[in-house]
Amino acid sequence: MIKMKMKTVLVIINCIILAIGNCGGPLMTRLYFRNGGKRIWFSSFLQTSGCPIILLPLLFSFLTRRHRKQEEEQEEEAKTTVILMKPPLFFASVLVGLLIGFDNYLYAYGLAYLPVTTSSLIISSQLAFTAFFAFFMVKQRFTPFTINAVVLLTLGAGSLALHADGDKLDKETHKEYIIGFVMTVAAAVLYAFVLPLVELTYKKASQRISYTLVLEMQLVLCLVATCFCLVGMLADGDFKELAREAREFKLGGSAYYYVVVVFTGIIWQGFFLGSIGMIFCASSLVSGVLISALLPLTEVLAVLFFKEKFQAEKGVSLFLSLWGFVSYFYGQFKTEKKTQAQEAQLSQLPVTDSVA
């Protein structure tokens, strides 16, 4: 009962931080580009640079484990393992971190040339790719409702191609819009691959996966992704331009520039921590569904804060996306009810002792 309550608490916490990161991250990144930010590698770097925040819950977990061990062994100097992660899991996290670093670059490149509403609707197609990869990588089971949701979300993202450049940003060329569109689709596909890859890593791990271990993995993969983007910044000469970019920031100069930078890193960390945490609590497909389910809220916020256009094709895409979400969650509800009914029937069966 205690474990179930703890898991419910973890699900709620991860849903909240995922919602903050999933909705706030794209808006903060678009705010950076909208007000004069032009460094794509730097924007990619910001998406995972907030990872040192994870050290706080890791420290709390360590102190809790040490206190518990001291009480059990009744020794003040009882040794507590600081790092739970073993080498195989570490190297797997490094690989995932490299993929996330490249995915950050693809996403930042796309968002530099696309409105948040368009980018979010394209990213919603990620669920279809997540379902595809989860089916082959972790043997994810599908129901008719799941298949229906995947098809609707894919059609929703595809409907945006009807008027490919109808919502170009000011002073943006057709070529830049198309490149941004392609980069965003590539980012959706790659992250859709990363989600079941993380779930597969959990399943193949040679040690028991706890939430503390999930935090350690998150720290490693974000550090690797940050270093990957840091190399890109050095190669592209970003460090030479940041001071000038801060001075010329349209929102309010250097002070507001650094506020945007810091909060961008913190908010994006919520997205990655929440998505990885939901894989631990449920599955990669559930994590993908939640990411897609939150995108309509992101679109509404983008229209409110940035006054972005919301043409008919975006309305169709949003309708199909919402239909897909409802279909998926209704299917999950039906499956859960059926499972509970079967368990109730089994519990009512008489137990007979057989004597050999």
C-alpha positions in Angstrom: 0.0 0.0 0.0 2.8 2.4 0.9 4.7 1.6 -2.4 1.5 2.3 -4.4 1.0 5.6 -2.6 4.6 6.5 -3.2 4.3 5.7 -6.9 1.1 7.8 -7.2 3.0 10.7 -5.6 5.9 10.2 -8.1 3.4 10.2 -11.0 1.8 13.4 -9.9 5.1 15.1 -9.3 6.5 14.0 -12.7 3.3 15.1 -14.4 3.5 18.6 -12.9 7.2 19.2 -13.8 6.6 17.7 -17.2 3.7 20.1 -17.8 5.8 23.1 -16.7 8.7 22.0 -18.9 6.7 20.9 -21.9 4.7 24.2 -22.0 7.2 26.6 -20.7 10.4 25.3 -22.5 9.3 26.1 -26.1 7.9 29.5 -25.0 11.2 30.5 -23.4 13.2 29.3 -26.4 10.9 31.2 -28.8 11.2 34.3 -26.5 15.0 34.1 -26.9 14.9 34.0 -30.7 12.0 36.5 -30.9 14.0 39.2 -29.1 17.3 39.0 -31.0 18.8 35.6 -30.0 20.4 33.9 -32.9 22.8 31.3 -31.5 21.2 27.9 -32.2 24.0 25.8 -30.4 23.6 28.1 -27.4 19.8 27.5 -27.4 20.5 23.8 -27.6 22.9 24.0 -24.7 20.3 25.7 -22.5 17.8 22.8 -22.9 19.9 20.6 -20.7 22.3 23.0 -18.9 19.9 23.2 -15.9 20.9 19.6 -14.8 22.8 20.6 -11.7 19.4 21.2 -10.1 19.2 17.4 -9.9 22.0 17.4 -7.4 19.5 18.7 -4.7 17.1 15.7 -4.8 20.1 13.3 -5.1 21.6 14.9 -2.0 18.3 14.5 -0.1 18.1 10.9 -1.3 21.6 10.2 0.0 21.0 11.7 3.4 17.8 9.8 3.7 19.5 6.5 2.8 22.3 7.1 5.2 20.0 8.0 8.1 17.9 4.9 7.4 21.1 2.7 7.3 22.4 4.1 10.5 19.1 3.3 12.2 19.1 -0.2 10.9 22.7 -1.0 11.7 22.8 1.3 14.8 26.1 2.6 13.8 27.0 6.3 13.4 29.7 5.6 10.7 27.7 3.1 8.6 28.9 3.4 5.0 26.3 4.5 2.4 26.9 4.2 -1.3 27.0 7.6 -2.8 26.6 6.6 -6.5 24.2 3.7 -7.2 24.8 3.6 -11.0 27.0 0.8 -12.3 29.3 1.1 -15.4 26.9 -0.6 -18.0 24.1 1.8 -17.0 26.5 4.7 -17.1 27.7 4.0 -20.6 24.1 3.5 -21.8 23.2 6.9 -20.3 26.2 8.5 -22.1 24.8 7.1 -25.4 21.3 8.4 -24.7 22.9 11.8 -23.7 24.6 12.1 -27.1 21.3 11.4 -28.9 19.5 14.0 -26.7 22.3 16.6 -27.4 21.8 16.1 -31.2 18.0 16.2 -30.7 18.3 19.5 -28.8 20.1 21.0 -31.8 17.5 19.8 -34.3 14.7 21.2 -32.1 16.4 24.5 -31.5 17.1 24.9 -35.2 13.5 24.3 -36.0 12.1 26.6 -33.4 14.4 29.4 -34.6 12.4 29.5 -37.9 8.9 28.3 -36.8 6.2 29.7 -34.6 5.6 27.8 -31.3 2.1 26.8 -32.5 3.4 25.2 -35.7 6.4 23.5 -33.9 4.1 22.1 -31.2 1.7 20.6 -33.7 4.6 19.0 -35.6 6.0 17.6 -32.3 2.6 16.0 -31.6 3.4 13.5 -34.4 6.1 12.2 -32.1 3.5 9.9 -30.5 3.1 7.9 -33.7 6.9 7.4 -33.9 7.1 6.6 -30.2 4.4 3.9 -30.6 6.3 2.5 -33.6 9.6 2.2 -31.8 8.0 1.0 -28.6 6.3 -1.8 -30.4 9.6 -3.2 -31.7 12.0 -2.2 -28.9 9.9 -2.9 -25.7 7.1 -5.0 -27.2 4.5 -2.4 -26.4 0.9 -3.8 -26.6 -1.6 -1.9 -28.8 -5.4 -1.6 -28.5 -7.7 -0.3 -31.3 -7.9 2.9 -29.3 -4.1 3.3 -29.3 -3.9 2.7 -33.0 -6.8 5.2 -33.6 -4.9 7.8 -31.5 -1.7 7.3 -33.3 -3.4 7.7 -36.7 -5.3 10.8 -35.7 -2.2 12.5 -34.3 -0.2 11.7 -37.4 -3.0 13.1 -39.6 -3.1 16.2 -37.4 0.6 16.9 -37.9 0.4 16.1 -41.6 -2.5 18.6 -42.1 0.0 21.4 -41.5 1.6 20.7 -44.8 -1.5 21.9 -46.6 -0.2 25.5 -46.3 3.4 24.9 -45.7 4.6 28.5 -45.3 1.3 30.3 -44.4 2.6 31.3 -41.0 6.2 32.3 -41.8 7.8 34.6 -39.3 8.7 38.2 -40.3 11.8 38.5 -42.6 11.9 34.7 -43.0 12.5 33.0 -46.4 10.6 30.0 -47.8 13.8 28.0 -47.6 14.3 28.8 -43.9 10.7 27.8 -43.1 11.1 24.5 -44.9 14.4 23.7 -43.2 12.8 24.6 -39.8 9.9 22.3 -40.6 12.2 19.4 -41.6 14.4 19.9 -38.6 11.4 19.8 -36.2 10.1 16.6 -37.7 13.6 15.1 -37.4 13.7 16.2 -33.7 10.3 14.5 -33.1 11.4 11.2 -34.7 14.7 11.2 -32.8 13.2 11.9 -29.4 10.5 9.3 -30.2 13.3 6.8 -30.5 15.0 8.0 -27.3 11.9 7.4 -25.1 11.6 3.6 -25.7 15.4 3.4 -25.7 15.4 4.7 -22.1 12.6 2.2 -21.2 14.7 -0.6 -22.8 17.7 0.5 -20.8 15.6 0.2 -17.6 14.5 -3.3 -18.5 18.0 -4.5 -19.5 19.8 -3.0 -16.6 21.7 -5.5 -14.4 20.6 -3.7 -11.3 17.3 -2.7 -9.7 16.0 0.6 -11.0 14.9 3.0 -8.3 13.9 6.6 -8.6 17.2 7.7 -7.2 18.9 5.8 -10.0 16.6 7.5 -12.5 17.8 10.8 -11.2 21.4 9.7 -11.6 20.8 8.6 -15.2 19.1 12.0 -15.9 22.1 13.8 -14.5 24.6 11.9 -16.6 22.6 12.0 -19.9 22.0 15.8 -19.5 25.6 16.5 -18.7 26.7 14.6 -21.8 24.1 16.4 -23.9 25.2 19.7 -22.5 28.9 18.9 -23.3 27.9 17.9 -26.8 26.2 21.2 -27.4 29.1 23.0 -25.7 31.5 21.6 -28.4 29.0 22.9 -31.0 29.1 26.3 -29.4 32.9 26.4 -29.5 33.0 25.3 -33.1 30.4 27.9 -34.1 32.0 30.7 -32.2 29.0 31.4 -29.9 31.1 32.6 -27.0 32.4 35.5 -29.0 28.9 36.6 -29.8 27.0 36.2 -26.5 28.1 39.4 -24.8 27.0 41.5 -27.9 23.8 39.5 -28.1 23.0 40.2 -24.5 23.6 44.0 -25.0 21.3 44.1 -28.0 18.6 41.9 -26.5 15.3 43.6 -27.4 13.4 42.7 -24.3 15.5 44.8 -21.9 19.2 44.4 -22.5 21.7 42.3 -20.7 19.8 41.9 -17.4 16.7 40.5 -19.0 18.8 38.4 -21.4 20.4 36.5 -18.5 17.1 36.1 -16.7 15.7 34.5 -19.8 18.8 32.3 -20.2 18.6 31.1 -16.6 14.9 30.3 -16.6 15.1 28.6 -19.9 17.6 26.2 -18.5 15.6 25.5 -15.4 12.2 25.1 -17.1 13.6 22.8 -19.8 15.1 20.6 -17.1 11.5 20.0 -15.9 10.6 18.6 -19.3 13.5 16.1 -19.4 13.1 15.0 -15.8 9.4 14.6 -16.1 9.5 12.6 -19.3 12.2 10.2 -18.0 10.4 10.0 -14.7 7.1 9.0 -16.4 8.9 6.2 -18.3 10.0 4.9 -14.9 6.5 5.2 -13.4 4.6 3.9 -16.4 6.1 3.5 -19.9 7.7 5.3 -22.8 4.3 5.4 -24.6 2.5 7.0 -21.7 5.3 9.6 -21.5 4.9 10.3 -25.2 1.1 10.6 -24.8 1.5 13.1 -22.0 4.0 15.2 -24.0 1.6 15.3 -26.9 -1.5 15.9 -24.7 0.1 19.0 -23.3 0.9 20.5 -26.7 -2.5 22.1 -27.2 -2.0 24.1 -24.0 1.4 25.2 -25.4 -0.3 26.4 -28.6 -2.9 28.4 -26.7 -0.2 30.1 -24.6 1.8 30.9 -27.7 -1.3 32.6 -29.3 -1.9 34.6 -26.0 1.7 35.7 -25.3 3.2 36.0 -28.8 0.0 36.8 -30.8 0.8 34.0 -33.3 -1.5 33.3 -36.2 -3.9 30.4 -35.8 -5.1 29.5 -39.3 -7.7 26.9 -40.3 -5.2 24.1 -40.9 -3.9 24.6 -37.3 -7.5 24.3 -36.0 -7.9 21.1 -37.9 -4.6 19.8 -36.6 -5.5 20.7 -33.0 -9.0 19.0 -33.4 -7.4 15.8 -34.7 -4.8 15.9 -31.9 -7.4 16.4 -29.2 -9.5 13.6 -30.7 -6.4 11.3 -30.6 -5.7 12.1 -26.9 -9.3 11.4 -25.9 -9.2 8.2 -27.9 -6.1 7.0 -26.1 -7.1 7.9 -22.6 -10.6 6.4 -23.1 -8.9 3.2 -24.3 -6.6 3.2 -21.2 -9.7 3.7 -19.0 -11.5 0.7 -20.6 -8.5 -1.5 -20.4 -8.0 -0.6 -16.7 -11.6 -1.3 -15.9 -11.4 -4.7 -17.7 -8.3 -5.6 -15.8 -9.8 -4.7 -12.4 -12.9 -6.7 -13.2 -10.8 -9.8 -14.1 -8.8 -9.4 -10.9 -12.0 -9.1 -8.9 -13.4 -12.3 -10.4 -10.2 -14.2 -9.7 -10.2 -13.1 -6.1 -13.7 -14.5 -5.6 -12.8 -18.0 -6.9 -12.8 -20.6 -4.1 -9.4 -21.9 -3.0 -9.2 -25.7 -2.7 -6.4 -27.6 -1.1 -5.4 -30.7 -3.0 -3.9 -33.6 -1.2 -1.4 -35.7 -3.2 
